């Protein structure tokens, strides 16, 4: 039942090459591997998804021993070095009982841990390995009271390696050492593919330590029909076109261009603002990810919607003009929030309350009063916590008016908003979550609009 797909290992090898953990080039299949490369490849089988093999090999190889070198296996401070030791030392292999490795999130934003169980004289010992940022666990003596069951996850996956694997690999390495050298034979298909990769790397300016930020862009501006690298404000940006599987996207090498992620997003937003102006068409920067050694296209968004086997609907258009207008504005605000136009979403949600509380002081009073009631809702605990951190010591009603409603509606006020700044966008997204909850409260309680699909109202 655990059999992997036929292309699983080739995909893992490609990922490992992308992270420079296996040889690349036209002679890659005839190049002898170092022990460090073999160790990384073994650890890379831990992750379920083959596309993450390179990242897994890199992270897991760097795991450090709990309690420092004194508590490590065979004096190996890192897990990668411990695996190398098992491959080169028969003494170490003879003491081994098992190696357990996990790529799951063990602590917050910390993936990976391992345990090597072995015999020492007549005693069974276990050396634990954790992420290198868990500094307190790397100190001498930390292994004495280390609790390997203390983690944030309720379920993790583990790969268990038994001594036979390391004996088999070591035997194969020994046979390889005794065998006469064989001439290098390069498959012409490999040569063509490698030539294309080298040409692409040169054209896009790829570096051995490149780490790309990949972002989808929903747009109607003029876009290159092929993968294109160009300079903007001294930084190299890369665009990719829309295909049957992928959407248009934009990419930047965070390491190679020496720019942090937030500044990179701001730079890309400035570029899209100029494109929007020049072409008089929309360009919306969407979500993405970072960490790949090469730019990776963004898959086309195919959002699933909620369906029901037995769908019941019995509603009427509200009689109240205010209620009809509130629902219209709410739909526009929700659509804007979903499509990364958070400034308009913030303004829309605020305008709903202004249907009845027209003066700025009256609206602020309503928001302050109802926000206090909102704080008791346990389903909004995370949103409330983020909002509290954003508003600081300012009163909730004043903050929503000054830093949200006025900031997004006016460009010449002291409190204006820059929608190209990712920090500002993050702040507005936090405010939009609270304003949406308050708008729903207003429509439900003050305008008397039910949110039930079939109550006949």
Kinemage of the C-alpha trace (Angstrom):
@kinemage 1
@onewidth
@group {chain A} dominant
@subgroup {mainchain}
@vectorlist {calphas} color= white
{ca unk a 1} P 0.000 0.000 0.000
{ca unk a 2} L 2.968 2.331 0.514
{ca unk a 3} L 4.436 1.705 -2.947
{ca unk a 4} L 5.520 4.962 -4.573
{ca unk a 5} L 4.857 6.098 -8.119
{ca unk a 6} L 7.371 5.047 -10.844
{ca unk a 7} L 8.560 8.620 -11.377
{ca unk a 8} L 8.964 9.318 -7.648
{ca unk a 9} L 12.746 8.914 -7.426
{ca unk a 10} L 13.555 10.727 -10.714
{ca unk a 11} L 11.521 13.682 -9.452
{ca unk a 12} L 13.430 13.585 -6.164
{ca unk a 13} L 16.752 13.534 -8.021
{ca unk a 14} L 15.711 16.604 -10.023
{ca unk a 15} L 14.744 18.420 -6.832
{ca unk a 16} L 18.044 17.484 -5.182
{ca unk a 17} L 19.957 18.769 -8.212
{ca unk a 18} L 17.996 21.991 -8.023
{ca unk a 19} L 19.301 22.464 -4.474
{ca unk a 20} L 22.843 21.540 -5.573
{ca unk a 21} L 22.711 18.403 -3.394
{ca unk a 22} L 23.429 16.046 -6.318
{ca unk a 23} L 25.748 16.524 -9.306
{ca unk a 24} L 24.327 18.392 -12.272
{ca unk a 25} L 25.643 18.757 -15.791
{ca unk a 26} L 25.977 16.478 -18.777
{ca unk a 27} L 27.967 13.865 -16.821
{ca unk a 28} L 25.723 13.856 -13.749
{ca unk a 29} L 24.699 10.203 -14.179
{ca unk a 30} L 28.334 9.051 -14.385
{ca unk a 31} L 29.700 11.163 -11.511
{ca unk a 32} L 30.554 9.363 -8.281
{ca unk a 33} L 28.574 10.713 -5.342
{ca unk a 34} L 30.202 11.957 -2.162
{ca unk a 35} L 29.036 10.609 1.190
{ca unk a 36} L 27.402 13.980 1.939
{ca unk a 37} L 25.400 13.746 -1.285
{ca unk a 38} L 24.316 10.166 -0.532
{ca unk a 39} L 23.288 11.174 2.999
{ca unk a 40} L 21.199 14.068 1.674
{ca unk a 41} L 19.535 11.778 -0.887
{ca unk a 42} L 18.662 9.207 1.787
{ca unk a 43} L 17.135 11.872 4.029
{ca unk a 44} L 15.271 13.362 1.061
{ca unk a 45} L 13.140 10.201 0.827
{ca unk a 46} L 11.533 11.220 4.132
{ca unk a 47} L 9.202 13.801 2.625
{ca unk a 48} L 6.012 12.492 1.022
{ca unk a 49} L 6.046 14.921 -1.916
{ca unk a 50} L 9.006 14.332 -4.249
{ca unk a 51} L 9.086 17.998 -5.270
{ca unk a 52} L 10.159 18.886 -1.714
{ca unk a 53} L 13.058 16.405 -1.712
{ca unk a 54} L 15.754 19.057 -2.167
{ca unk a 55} L 14.384 21.223 0.625
{ca unk a 56} L 13.969 18.192 2.887
{ca unk a 57} L 17.517 16.978 2.194
{ca unk a 58} L 18.918 20.421 2.982
{ca unk a 59} L 16.921 20.973 6.190
{ca unk a 60} L 17.219 17.447 7.586
{ca unk a 61} L 20.971 17.217 6.900
{ca unk a 62} L 21.476 20.317 9.040
{ca unk a 63} L 19.562 19.076 12.110
{ca unk a 64} L 21.667 19.423 15.262
{ca unk a 65} L 22.026 17.034 18.198
{ca unk a 66} L 20.086 17.775 21.380
{ca unk a 67} L 22.598 18.300 24.180
{ca unk a 68} L 25.473 19.132 21.834
{ca unk a 69} L 28.250 16.894 20.544
{ca unk a 70} L 28.536 15.029 23.851
{ca unk a 71} L 25.027 13.609 23.412
{ca unk a 72} L 25.282 12.964 19.666
{ca unk a 73} L 25.714 9.696 17.784
{ca unk a 74} L 29.423 8.898 17.268
{ca unk a 75} L 30.295 12.548 17.983
{ca unk a 76} L 28.347 13.727 14.900
{ca unk a 77} L 26.873 17.150 15.591
{ca unk a 78} L 24.570 17.159 12.533
{ca unk a 79} L 22.227 14.475 11.236
{ca unk a 80} L 23.846 14.607 7.800
{ca unk a 81} L 27.240 13.854 9.311
{ca unk a 82} L 25.725 10.996 11.356
{ca unk a 83} L 24.354 9.366 8.184
{ca unk a 84} L 27.772 9.758 6.545
{ca unk a 85} L 29.340 8.072 9.566
{ca unk a 86} L 26.977 5.106 9.173
{ca unk a 87} L 28.023 4.757 5.540
{ca unk a 88} L 31.779 4.892 6.133
{ca unk a 89} L 32.165 3.123 9.502
{ca unk a 90} L 31.308 -0.532 10.050
{ca unk a 91} L 31.738 0.025 13.789
{ca unk a 92} L 28.981 2.649 13.762
{ca unk a 93} L 26.738 0.402 11.670
{ca unk a 94} L 27.178 -2.500 14.069
{ca unk a 95} L 25.840 -0.413 16.969
{ca unk a 96} L 22.820 0.953 15.077
{ca unk a 97} L 19.278 -0.166 15.875
{ca unk a 98} L 17.253 2.356 13.869
{ca unk a 99} L 17.093 5.919 12.522
{ca unk a 100} L 13.751 7.732 12.726
{ca unk a 101} L 13.330 10.941 10.706
{ca unk a 102} L 10.365 13.301 10.310
{ca unk a 103} L 9.919 16.349 8.085
{ca unk a 104} L 6.738 17.436 9.919
{ca unk a 105} L 6.393 20.755 11.709
{ca unk a 106} L 7.628 19.891 15.190
{ca unk a 107} L 7.808 23.397 16.629
{ca unk a 108} L 6.338 26.628 15.237
{ca unk a 109} L 7.939 27.303 11.832
{ca unk a 110} L 10.481 24.545 12.535
{ca unk a 111} L 10.270 21.433 10.378
{ca unk a 112} L 12.185 18.233 10.946
{ca unk a 113} L 13.620 16.104 13.716
{ca unk a 114} L 15.364 12.733 13.993
{ca unk a 115} L 16.323 10.083 16.534
{ca unk a 116} L 19.166 7.568 16.193
{ca unk a 117} L 18.836 4.575 18.517
{ca unk a 118} L 21.986 2.533 19.070
{ca unk a 119} L 23.787 0.323 21.568
{ca unk a 120} L 26.668 1.476 23.750
{ca unk a 121} L 28.182 -1.527 25.538
{ca unk a 122} L 25.084 -3.205 26.980
{ca unk a 123} L 23.026 -0.011 27.099
{ca unk a 124} L 20.515 1.233 24.527
{ca unk a 125} L 20.779 4.976 23.859
{ca unk a 126} L 19.007 7.466 21.625
{ca unk a 127} L 20.556 10.608 20.145
{ca unk a 128} L 17.939 13.205 19.184
{ca unk a 129} L 18.376 15.801 16.430
{ca unk a 130} L 16.323 19.002 16.054
{ca unk a 131} L 16.415 22.204 14.014
{ca unk a 132} L 19.464 24.414 14.413
{ca unk a 133} L 17.332 27.336 15.605
{ca unk a 134} L 16.273 25.464 18.760
{ca unk a 135} L 19.287 26.954 20.513
{ca unk a 136} L 18.263 26.041 24.064
{ca unk a 137} L 18.110 22.334 23.121
{ca unk a 138} L 21.609 22.377 21.639
{ca unk a 139} L 23.301 23.268 24.918
{ca unk a 140} L 25.267 20.625 26.883
{ca unk a 141} L 22.967 18.700 29.218
{ca unk a 142} L 19.753 19.595 27.376
{ca unk a 143} L 19.312 15.928 26.440
{ca unk a 144} L 18.800 14.947 30.089
{ca unk a 145} L 15.255 16.301 30.315
{ca unk a 146} L 14.405 16.476 26.590
{ca unk a 147} L 10.834 15.336 25.908
{ca unk a 148} L 10.559 14.221 22.277
{ca unk a 149} L 6.756 14.002 22.623
{ca unk a 150} L 6.475 17.720 23.347
{ca unk a 151} L 5.532 19.198 19.968
{ca unk a 152} L 2.838 21.424 18.454
{ca unk a 153} L 1.473 18.839 16.011
{ca unk a 154} L -1.177 16.306 16.922
{ca unk a 155} L -0.054 13.989 14.095
{ca unk a 156} L 3.333 13.677 12.390
{ca unk a 157} L 4.794 11.360 9.754
{ca unk a 158} L 8.093 9.513 10.222
{ca unk a 159} L 10.428 7.475 8.045
{ca unk a 160} L 12.302 4.662 9.785
{ca unk a 161} L 15.658 3.495 8.405
{ca unk a 162} L 17.035 0.156 9.631
{ca unk a 163} L 20.701 -1.003 9.647
{ca unk a 164} L 20.278 -3.139 6.534
{ca unk a 165} L 19.883 -0.039 4.323
{ca unk a 166} L 23.222 1.400 5.416
{ca unk a 167} L 24.943 -1.987 5.090
{ca unk a 168} L 23.602 -2.375 1.533
{ca unk a 169} L 24.754 1.107 0.514
{ca unk a 170} L 28.163 0.593 2.134
{ca unk a 171} L 28.571 -2.760 0.321
{ca unk a 172} L 27.680 -1.113 -2.992
{ca unk a 173} L 30.216 1.657 -2.368
{ca unk a 174} L 32.880 -0.956 -1.649
{ca unk a 175} L 32.081 -2.826 -4.881
{ca unk a 176} L 32.256 0.462 -6.746
{ca unk a 177} L 35.696 1.198 -5.310
{ca unk a 178} L 37.024 -2.216 -6.428
{ca unk a 179} L 35.529 -2.032 -9.928
{ca unk a 180} L 37.689 -0.767 -12.804
{ca unk a 181} L 36.867 2.756 -14.026
{ca unk a 182} L 34.376 2.956 -16.858
{ca unk a 183} L 34.380 5.585 -19.605
{ca unk a 184} L 31.814 8.343 -19.256
{ca unk a 185} L 28.857 7.885 -21.599
{ca unk a 186} L 26.503 10.811 -22.004
{ca unk a 187} L 22.967 10.276 -23.242
{ca unk a 188} L 22.346 12.776 -26.084
{ca unk a 189} L 18.960 13.557 -24.567
{ca unk a 190} L 20.654 14.508 -21.316
{ca unk a 191} L 23.071 16.704 -23.228
{ca unk a 192} L 20.258 18.543 -25.005
{ca unk a 193} L 18.274 19.011 -21.819
{ca unk a 194} L 21.314 20.163 -19.889
{ca unk a 195} L 22.230 22.598 -22.642
{ca unk a 196} L 18.759 24.098 -22.459
{ca unk a 197} L 18.996 24.408 -18.692
{ca unk a 198} L 22.385 26.061 -18.852
{ca unk a 199} L 21.126 28.515 -21.464
{ca unk a 200} L 18.085 29.318 -19.330
{ca unk a 201} L 20.190 29.792 -16.214
{ca unk a 202} L 22.443 32.218 -18.076
{ca unk a 203} L 19.518 34.101 -19.628
{ca unk a 204} L 17.694 34.494 -16.305
{ca unk a 205} L 20.803 35.106 -14.212
{ca unk a 206} L 20.292 32.056 -11.974
{ca unk a 207} L 22.868 31.564 -9.213
{ca unk a 208} L 23.803 28.484 -7.149
{ca unk a 209} L 22.210 30.083 -4.067
{ca unk a 210} L 19.169 31.621 -5.792
{ca unk a 211} L 15.926 31.651 -3.811
{ca unk a 212} L 12.959 32.901 -5.817
{ca unk a 213} L 9.767 34.640 -4.763
{ca unk a 214} L 6.990 33.459 -7.111
{ca unk a 215} L 3.757 35.497 -7.297
{ca unk a 216} L 0.667 35.074 -9.477
{ca unk a 217} L -0.661 38.141 -11.322
{ca unk a 218} L -4.245 38.454 -12.553
{ca unk a 219} L -4.088 41.107 -15.254
{ca unk a 220} L -5.084 42.443 -18.641
{ca unk a 221} L -1.958 44.553 -19.217
{ca unk a 222} L 0.414 43.765 -22.070
{ca unk a 223} L 2.506 40.793 -20.934
{ca unk a 224} L 5.471 39.014 -22.600
{ca unk a 225} L 4.461 35.865 -24.459
{ca unk a 226} L 7.634 34.056 -23.308
{ca unk a 227} L 9.581 33.794 -20.085
{ca unk a 228} L 11.330 37.169 -19.891
{ca unk a 229} L 13.939 38.727 -17.589
{ca unk a 230} L 14.257 42.517 -17.422
{ca unk a 231} L 15.646 45.201 -15.127
{ca unk a 232} L 13.378 47.480 -13.088
{ca unk a 233} L 14.900 50.023 -10.703
{ca unk a 234} L 18.158 48.070 -10.753
{ca unk a 235} L 16.539 44.706 -9.904
{ca unk a 236} L 16.044 41.758 -12.240
{ca unk a 237} L 12.409 40.675 -12.495
{ca unk a 238} L 11.204 37.632 -14.427
{ca unk a 239} L 7.754 37.284 -15.965
{ca unk a 240} L 6.068 34.075 -17.101
{ca unk a 241} L 3.089 33.909 -19.504
{ca unk a 242} L -0.276 32.268 -19.067
{ca unk a 243} L -0.578 28.642 -20.224
{ca unk a 244} L -3.263 25.954 -20.065
{ca unk a 245} L -2.046 24.998 -16.566
{ca unk a 246} L -0.453 28.213 -15.266
{ca unk a 247} L -1.459 31.827 -14.804
{ca unk a 248} L 0.698 34.861 -15.558
{ca unk a 249} L 3.281 35.308 -12.834
{ca unk a 250} L 6.248 37.430 -11.774
{ca unk a 251} L 9.409 36.321 -9.962
{ca unk a 252} L 12.456 37.784 -8.219
{ca unk a 253} L 15.566 36.154 -6.754
{ca unk a 254} L 15.563 37.332 -3.134
{ca unk a 255} L 19.124 36.159 -2.458
{ca unk a 256} L 20.684 37.031 -5.810
{ca unk a 257} L 19.051 40.472 -5.898
{ca unk a 258} L 19.773 41.074 -2.191
{ca unk a 259} L 16.247 42.169 -1.303
{ca unk a 260} L 13.893 41.030 1.459
{ca unk a 261} L 10.447 39.678 0.664
{ca unk a 262} L 8.412 42.717 1.720
{ca unk a 263} L 10.570 45.147 -0.248
{ca unk a 264} L 10.378 42.788 -3.234
{ca unk a 265} L 6.563 42.774 -3.096
{ca unk a 266} L 6.520 46.569 -2.865
{ca unk a 267} L 8.843 46.779 -5.899
{ca unk a 268} L 6.607 44.434 -7.921
{ca unk a 269} L 3.522 46.438 -6.932
{ca unk a 270} L 5.234 49.627 -8.179
{ca unk a 271} L 5.941 47.875 -11.485
{ca unk a 272} L 2.300 46.754 -11.806
{ca unk a 273} L 1.086 50.263 -10.969
{ca unk a 274} L 3.106 51.619 -13.881
{ca unk a 275} L 1.806 48.876 -16.194
{ca unk a 276} L -1.780 49.632 -15.139
{ca unk a 277} L -1.253 53.315 -15.933
{ca unk a 278} L 0.457 52.737 -19.288
{ca unk a 279} L -2.091 50.199 -20.574
{ca unk a 280} L -5.171 51.467 -18.688
{ca unk a 281} L -5.952 47.874 -17.683
{ca unk a 282} L -6.057 46.063 -14.353
{ca unk a 283} L -3.132 44.186 -12.763
{ca unk a 284} L -3.744 42.452 -9.426
{ca unk a 285} L -0.857 40.876 -7.526
{ca unk a 286} L -2.022 37.621 -5.955
{ca unk a 287} L -0.571 35.070 -3.564
{ca unk a 288} L 2.604 33.068 -4.009
{ca unk a 289} L 5.528 31.489 -2.206
{ca unk a 290} L 9.306 31.659 -1.956
{ca unk a 291} L 12.306 29.341 -1.616
{ca unk a 292} L 12.734 27.691 -5.031
{ca unk a 293} L 16.228 27.754 -6.597
{ca unk a 294} L 14.619 28.592 -9.968
{ca unk a 295} L 11.488 30.593 -10.862
{ca unk a 296} L 8.439 28.320 -10.793
{ca unk a 297} L 5.195 29.167 -12.648
{ca unk a 298} L 2.051 29.737 -10.587
{ca unk a 299} L -0.749 27.270 -11.186
{ca unk a 300} L -4.046 28.620 -12.446
{ca unk a 301} L -6.494 29.177 -9.621
{ca unk a 302} L -9.406 26.750 -9.741
{ca unk a 303} L -11.235 27.528 -6.536
{ca unk a 304} L -13.700 24.904 -5.403
{ca unk a 305} L -17.061 26.237 -4.307
{ca unk a 306} L -19.463 24.771 -1.791
{ca unk a 307} L -22.020 22.360 -3.224
{ca unk a 308} L -24.873 20.469 -1.603
{ca unk a 309} L -26.625 17.272 -2.693
{ca unk a 310} L -29.968 18.688 -1.499
{ca unk a 311} L -30.033 22.448 -2.039
{ca unk a 312} L -32.856 24.402 -0.382
{ca unk a 313} L -33.415 28.108 -0.996
{ca unk a 314} L -36.406 30.177 0.053
{ca unk a 315} L -35.632 33.887 0.324
{ca unk a 316} L -37.108 37.148 -0.971
{ca unk a 317} L -35.556 40.470 -1.886
{ca unk a 318} L -35.614 42.644 1.275
{ca unk a 319} L -38.350 45.277 1.284
{ca unk a 320} L -36.118 47.853 2.974
{ca unk a 321} L -34.106 50.023 0.593
{ca unk a 322} L -31.337 50.236 3.205
{ca unk a 323} L -31.168 46.444 3.489
{ca unk a 324} L -30.977 46.004 -0.298
{ca unk a 325} L -28.233 48.603 -0.538
{ca unk a 326} L -26.333 47.036 2.391
{ca unk a 327} L -26.353 43.603 0.730
{ca unk a 328} L -25.153 45.141 -2.539
{ca unk a 329} L -22.258 46.928 -0.868
{ca unk a 330} L -21.434 43.813 1.193
{ca unk a 331} L -21.165 41.711 -1.984
{ca unk a 332} L -18.864 44.277 -3.577
{ca unk a 333} L -16.721 44.400 -0.444
{ca unk a 334} L -16.500 40.605 -0.193
{ca unk a 335} L -15.578 40.329 -3.875
{ca unk a 336} L -12.917 43.011 -3.453
{ca unk a 337} L -11.427 41.274 -0.404
{ca unk a 338} L -11.336 37.951 -2.236
{ca unk a 339} L -9.617 39.528 -5.239
{ca unk a 340} L -6.840 41.258 -3.281
{ca unk a 341} L -8.462 44.733 -3.495
{ca unk a 342} L -8.476 45.117 0.249
{ca unk a 343} L -8.597 48.927 0.268
{ca unk a 344} L -11.993 48.869 -1.436
{ca unk a 345} L -13.152 46.058 0.860
{ca unk a 346} L -12.318 48.162 3.939
{ca unk a 347} L -14.213 51.155 2.546
{ca unk a 348} L -17.210 49.023 1.530
{ca unk a 349} L -17.644 47.391 4.935
{ca unk a 350} L -17.371 50.772 6.665
{ca unk a 351} L -19.917 52.359 4.274
{ca unk a 352} L -22.513 49.744 5.237
{ca unk a 353} L -22.663 51.091 8.797
{ca unk a 354} L -22.786 54.660 7.454
{ca unk a 355} L -26.136 53.851 5.819
{ca unk a 356} L -27.706 54.462 9.219
{ca unk a 357} L -24.963 56.199 11.231
{ca unk a 358} L -24.086 58.995 8.846
{ca unk a 359} L -21.968 61.326 10.975
{ca unk a 360} L -18.343 60.389 11.579
{ca unk a 361} L -18.766 60.689 15.368
{ca unk a 362} L -21.948 58.576 15.309
{ca unk a 363} L -20.268 55.884 13.212
{ca unk a 364} L -17.182 55.804 15.411
{ca unk a 365} L -19.360 55.398 18.499
{ca unk a 366} L -21.235 52.495 16.877
{ca unk a 367} L -18.006 50.744 15.866
{ca unk a 368} L -16.470 51.163 19.335
{ca unk a 369} L -19.577 49.816 21.096
{ca unk a 370} L -20.057 46.843 18.797
{ca unk a 371} L -16.363 45.991 18.671
{ca unk a 372} L -16.458 45.431 22.444
{ca unk a 373} L -19.334 42.985 21.924
{ca unk a 374} L -17.433 41.342 19.071
{ca unk a 375} L -14.474 40.620 21.334
{ca unk a 376} L -16.505 38.024 23.226
{ca unk a 377} L -16.957 35.879 20.090
{ca unk a 378} L -14.560 32.893 20.465
{ca unk a 379} L -14.621 32.199 16.716
{ca unk a 380} L -12.929 35.580 16.134
{ca unk a 381} L -10.194 35.186 18.757
{ca unk a 382} L -7.325 35.129 16.247
{ca unk a 383} L -8.716 38.059 14.245
{ca unk a 384} L -9.222 40.114 17.435
{ca unk a 385} L -5.662 39.390 18.561
{ca unk a 386} L -4.230 40.589 15.242
{ca unk a 387} L -6.425 43.697 15.287
{ca unk a 388} L -5.427 44.566 18.846
{ca unk a 389} L -1.782 44.411 17.845
{ca unk a 390} L -2.412 46.648 14.824
{ca unk a 391} L -4.389 49.396 16.578
{ca unk a 392} L -2.101 49.584 19.608
{ca unk a 393} L -3.367 52.079 22.199
{ca unk a 394} L -5.750 53.914 19.863
{ca unk a 395} L -9.464 53.488 20.518
{ca unk a 396} L -11.074 50.981 18.164
{ca unk a 397} L -13.678 53.377 16.715
{ca unk a 398} L -11.099 56.110 16.097
{ca unk a 399} L -8.650 53.640 14.532
{ca unk a 400} L -11.237 52.218 12.139
{ca unk a 401} L -12.235 55.723 11.076
{ca unk a 402} L -8.847 57.442 10.894
{ca unk a 403} L -6.423 54.683 9.874
{ca unk a 404} L -8.883 52.680 7.753
{ca unk a 405} L -11.885 54.549 6.369
{ca unk a 406} L -10.166 57.938 5.886
{ca unk a 407} L -6.798 56.409 4.945
{ca unk a 408} L -8.177 54.427 1.995
{ca unk a 409} L -10.743 57.018 0.874
{ca unk a 410} L -8.487 60.089 0.740
{ca unk a 411} L -5.036 60.599 -0.763
{ca unk a 412} L -4.438 64.114 0.594
{ca unk a 413} L -5.199 63.565 4.264
{ca unk a 414} L -2.540 63.125 6.971
{ca unk a 415} L -3.625 59.502 7.240
{ca unk a 416} L -3.333 58.075 3.728
{ca unk a 417} L -2.719 54.522 2.598
{ca unk a 418} L -0.151 53.191 0.116
{ca unk a 419} L -1.632 50.053 -1.523
{ca unk a 420} L 1.749 49.153 -3.044
{ca unk a 421} L 3.278 48.671 0.430
{ca unk a 422} L 2.859 45.029 1.594
{ca unk a 423} L 3.047 46.090 5.250
{ca unk a 424} L 0.132 48.460 4.722
{ca unk a 425} L -1.803 45.802 2.818
{ca unk a 426} L -1.286 43.362 5.679
{ca unk a 427} L -2.606 45.933 8.146
{ca unk a 428} L -5.688 46.564 5.997
{ca unk a 429} L -6.394 42.846 5.673
{ca unk a 430} L -6.475 42.627 9.470
{ca unk a 431} L -8.878 45.587 9.608
{ca unk a 432} L -11.036 44.089 6.828
{ca unk a 433} L -11.596 40.912 8.856
{ca unk a 434} L -12.950 42.934 11.783
{ca unk a 435} L -14.951 45.343 9.621
{ca unk a 436} L -16.552 42.419 7.773
{ca unk a 437} L -17.678 40.879 11.068
{ca unk a 438} L -19.038 44.262 12.210
{ca unk a 439} L -20.835 44.808 8.892
{ca unk a 440} L -22.513 41.403 9.198
{ca unk a 441} L -23.525 42.268 12.752
{ca unk a 442} L -25.043 45.541 11.528
{ca unk a 443} L -26.972 43.955 8.631
{ca unk a 444} L -28.261 41.127 10.807
{ca unk a 445} L -29.144 43.033 13.998
{ca unk a 446} L -30.037 46.559 12.847
{ca unk a 447} L -31.427 45.908 9.391
{ca unk a 448} L -33.014 42.579 10.336
{ca unk a 449} L -31.612 40.529 7.431
{ca unk a 450} L -31.313 36.796 8.185
{ca unk a 451} L -28.358 34.798 6.843
{ca unk a 452} L -30.392 31.595 6.555
{ca unk a 453} L -30.949 30.244 3.017
{ca unk a 454} L -34.474 28.950 3.576
{ca unk a 455} L -36.326 30.878 6.309
{ca unk a 456} L -38.703 32.508 3.793
{ca unk a 457} L -37.831 36.061 4.827
